[in-house]
């Protein structure tokens, strides 16, 4: 079974440029998560989807970040414009449902460097 | 201040030594998980504990959930270089699957 797929794996951009990350969750997983992991820290949740509905986006900086999960499968996370502080690893995870103890499976992440 | 504090932040030991890493909070968690993350990869789930006082063993790894469900520990016996990585604890405060991660313990096991 294929795991969570993310692309690109690495991205280097200049500040004020836009950037987008793509995630393909494990087939059949209804819940999708986007996390940001700063260097030397644990992941922090940005947004959670149940199918195509964003059920928790309280930690998403909405002035510059946006996300979508059309058709409840793939998802895209966008930053426009990027700032130096956005440099981090952006992780996507999926689970069969959003209930307690459901295992979240993480993708390898997209490492973003903003110059 | 993070909801989950992990200690130590860094640990460098020789192959064969034992070690314990800790995950502490002032909050009560309905469940707590431990993950291992290798460079360039996402975290991989090792174990989930849900009952206060629960102890789970996974080969040379022993996980314990505190009686009050506010803290947890991970003990590794006879560490091997393959154990090198970032160990993350993550807790769920409620019945949902919203995880809060600790800052991680970076372990290096030298041959």
Interface residues (C-beta under 8 A of the other chain):
Chain A: X4 X31 X40 X41 X42 X43 X44 X45 X48 X56 X91 X93 X95 X97 X98 X99 X100 X101 X102 X103 X104 X105 X106 X107 X108 X109 X111
Chain B: X2 X4 X6 X9 X30 X31 X40 X41 X42 X43 X44 X45 X48 X50 X88 X90 X92 X94 X95 X96 X97 X98 X99 X100 X101 X102 X103 X104 X106
